[in-house]
Amino acid sequence: MIPASFQRGFAAGILSAVLVIGTGPAALAQAQRSTQSPTRSTPAKPAPAAKPAAKPAPTTTRANAAKPAAAAAAGAAAGAAAAKPAQAATGPGGASLLTSYGDWGVYTAQTGRSKICYALSQPKDRMPKNLNRDPAYLFVSFRPAENVKNEVALVLGFAAKENGPAEAAVGNASYALIAKAANAWLKNPAEEGQAISTMTRSGTMTVKMQSARGSSLTDRYSLNGFGKALEHARKECAS
């Protein structure tokens, strides 16, 4: 049986390839995650990303980065009919926007025979405000060809301090993150299901990281529309 960490890493490599097609920071982040690996094997927005081996873009994958290279974006409306385009037509890595729900967009990308689907969003607030950073993305991706689903990843928009303090707070829960270069994933992949469930019931997610230069940075993401965007992305990759 192929270890889940290796599968994630492998998937991340594919996702990174998709990001490289794009020209923004997300594309670069994906490429980095695919070629490097932190803690989980070769870990496999918007189009989002994938995870590394130990346990992004957005779409970066975990496959080749232990958790870094993955990386690619409560509904305001009452139903699917409420979906409305409010995101860029093209997401990181050249992924195409299908529709949007609240502050979240649903994107898909195709690389060879592999289809990638993800729900992605960008931060509403970034602190400190006086620091210049590249665009950041939070996304949850699905890569059926690699049997990857519900992979939570971030493209940070800055180089993170390796092994530095990093966490994502949602509602009353907090989840440790693992960062590699400008990408991050949940440190414990087994917590992804719980984190996603909490995200669907909460209003915001706050991500706190330390940059490679030692600065403490905070990004706040709105979760308005997350649940509907996630379900749409899941269905896109289920067909």
C-alpha positions as a printed Julia matrix, in Angstrom:
239×3 Matrix{Float64}:
   0.0    0.0     0.0
   1.36   3.45   -0.9
   1.73   5.66    2.2
  -0.76   8.55    2.32
   2.12  10.96    2.83
   3.72   9.87   -0.44
   0.42  10.19   -2.26
   0.01  13.69   -0.97
   3.5   14.54   -2.07
   2.97  13.12   -5.53
  -0.26  15.03   -5.87
   1.48  18.16   -4.75
   3.91  17.82   -7.59
   1.08  17.79  -10.1
  -0.57  20.72   -8.44
   2.67  22.63   -8.5
   2.94  22.04  -12.2
  -0.45  23.63  -12.64
   0.58  26.68  -10.65
   3.71  27.09  -12.69
   1.44  27.69  -15.65
   0.35  30.88  -13.93
   2.54  33.93  -13.5
   1.76  35.09   -9.97
   3.28  34.3    -6.57
   0.94  31.36   -6.24
   2.54  29.72   -9.24
   5.98  30.15   -7.71
   4.79  28.84   -4.39
   3.4   25.72   -6.02
   6.6   25.09   -7.84
   8.55  25.37   -4.6
   6.34  22.97   -2.74
   6.61  20.41   -5.47
  10.38  20.51   -5.46
  10.99  20.63   -1.73
   9.87  18.54    1.14
   9.56  19.1     4.91
   8.03  16.57    7.21
   5.65  14.3     5.41
   7.08  12.16    2.69
   7.03  13.86   -0.6
   3.83  15.63    0.11
   1.51  15.98   -2.63
  -6.37  28.68   -5.15
  -6.39  30.41   -6.71
  -6.04  27.01   -8.17
  -5.03  25.92   -4.62
  -2.35  23.59   -3.51
  -1.48  20.23   -2.07
   0.39  18.93    0.94
   3.82  17.58    1.69
   4.89  14.21    2.85
   4.86  14.88    6.57
   1.94  16.34    6.26
  -0.94  25.77   -0.76
  -2.26  27.34   -4.89
  -2.88  28.62   -4.31
  -2.06  25.4    -5.29
   0.94  23.88   -3.79
   1.23  20.34   -2.73
   2.39  18.41    0.18
   3.87  15.69   -1.91
   7.34  17.01   -2.51
   7.61  19.21    0.47
   6.72  17.39    3.56
   3.93  19.84    3.87
   4.82  22.9     2.01
   4.47  22.5    -1.66
   0.54  22.26   -1.93
  -0.98  25.76   -2.9
  -5.49  27.87   -5.32
 -10.12  29.88   -2.74
 -21.49  30.11    5.62
 -22.95  31.11    2.26
 -24.36  34.6     2.08
 -27.05  33.34   -0.23
 -29.72  30.85    0.62
 -29.05  28.42   -2.19
 -27.01  27.51   -5.21
 -28.89  30.13   -7.13
 -27.27  32.67   -4.88
 -23.85  31.85   -6.32
 -22.42  34.93   -7.94
 -19.12  35.71   -9.64
 -17.06  37.86   -7.29
 -13.6   36.49   -7.86
 -10.99  36.89  -10.56
 -11.87  34.89  -13.69
  -8.5   33.17  -13.46
  -7.01  31.92  -10.22
  -3.43  31.1    -9.29
  -1.87  28.68  -11.69
  -4.3   29.65  -14.42
  -7.25  27.8   -12.86
 -10.67  28.82  -14.17
 -13.33  30.34  -11.95
 -16.62  28.46  -12.13
 -18.62  30.56   -9.69
 -18.37  32.2    -6.29
 -20.23  32.12   -3.0
 -19.75  35.04   -0.65
 -16.0   35.54   -0.25
 -15.06  32.19   -1.79
 -14.51  31.16   -5.39
 -14.72  27.7    -6.95
 -11.89  26.94   -9.4
 -10.83  24.01  -11.57
  -7.68  23.22  -13.52
  -6.66  20.33  -15.74
  -3.15  18.99  -16.07
  -2.98  16.04  -18.41
  -5.68  13.63  -17.25
  -5.63  14.97  -13.73
  -8.35  17.39  -12.66
  -7.92  19.68   -9.68
 -10.82  21.43   -7.97
 -10.7   23.83   -5.07
 -12.5   26.44   -3.03
 -10.32  29.49   -2.51
 -10.31  32.87   -0.82
  -7.95  35.74   -0.04
  -7.47  37.44    3.34
  -9.68  40.35    4.34
  -7.13  41.8     6.75
  -3.35  41.53    6.93
  -1.34  42.72    9.9
   0.89  44.64   10.26
  -0.55  46.76    7.48
   2.74  48.53    6.76
   4.52  45.4     5.47
   4.61  44.69    1.75
   3.72  41.1     0.89
   2.67  39.11   -2.12
  -0.97  37.99   -2.45
  -2.04  35.22   -0.04
  -4.61  32.46   -0.48
  -6.43  29.91    1.65
  -7.87  26.96   -0.2
  -9.18  23.45    0.11
  -8.42  21.2    -2.84
  -9.5   17.9    -4.39
  -7.3   15.81   -6.7
  -9.16  12.57   -7.49
  -6.32  11.15   -9.6
  -4.13  11.14   -6.45
  -6.99  10.24   -4.11
  -6.55  13.56   -2.32
  -9.53  15.42   -0.89
 -10.17  18.12    1.7
  -6.54  19.26    1.65
  -6.26  22.55    3.48
  -3.37  24.69    2.25
  -2.15  28.28    2.22
  -0.03  30.39   -0.06
   1.38  32.88    2.44
   2.69  35.65    0.25
   5.98  35.73    2.18
   8.79  33.37    3.17
   7.95  31.76    6.51
  10.43  30.88    9.22
  10.99  27.14    9.02
   9.91  25.43   12.24
   8.7   28.79   13.5
   5.41  29.3    15.38
   2.42  28.89   13.06
  -1.26  28.28   13.69
  -4.74  28.75   12.26
  -7.52  29.69   14.66
 -11.14  28.93   13.71
 -13.96  29.48   16.18
 -12.76  28.07   19.51
 -10.31  25.69   17.87
  -6.71  26.17   16.76
  -4.63  24.02   14.42
  -0.86  23.84   14.2
   0.56  24.59   10.77
   3.74  23.48    9.09
   5.34  25.93    6.66
   7.81  25.54    3.86
   9.03  28.6     1.98
   5.83  30.56    1.22
   3.38  27.66    1.68
   1.7   26.04    4.67
  -0.53  23.09    5.57
  -2.12  21.67    8.69
   0.67  19.96   10.58
  -1.55  16.97   11.29
  -3.42  15.88    8.12
  -5.78  13.84   10.29
  -7.23  17.12   11.56
  -8.35  18.32    8.13
 -11.85  16.89    8.39
 -12.37  18.47   11.79
 -10.92  21.79   10.63
 -13.18  21.91    7.58
 -16.22  21.08    9.69
 -15.32  23.92   12.06
 -14.76  26.28    9.13
 -18.28  25.66    7.79
 -19.72  26.74   11.15
 -17.46  29.73   11.77
 -17.19  33.25   10.44
 -13.43  33.73   10.18
 -10.08  31.99   10.21
  -7.04  33.77   11.61
  -3.61  32.61   10.49
  -0.56  33.6    12.53
   2.96  32.98   11.25
   6.49  34.2    11.68
   8.37  35.33    8.6
  11.91  34.29    7.76
  12.94  37.77    8.9
  11.38  37.25   12.31
   8.26  39.38   11.88
   4.98  38.17   13.42
   2.31  38.28   10.71
  -1.44  37.75   10.86
  -3.95  37.17    8.04
  -7.7   37.05    8.66
  -9.9   35.17    6.19
 -13.67  35.44    5.91
 -15.48  32.09    5.81
 -18.63  33.59    4.31
 -19.61  31.22    1.5
 -17.0   28.59    2.37
 -19.43  25.71    2.91
 -21.17  26.12   -0.45
 -17.94  26.72   -2.34
 -16.41  23.59   -0.8
 -19.39  21.42   -1.72
 -19.36  22.76   -5.28
 -15.65  22.06   -5.65
 -16.12  18.55   -4.26
 -18.86  17.78   -6.78
 -16.78  19.12   -9.65
 -14.07  16.57   -8.96
 -16.52  13.77   -8.21
 -17.79  13.6   -11.77
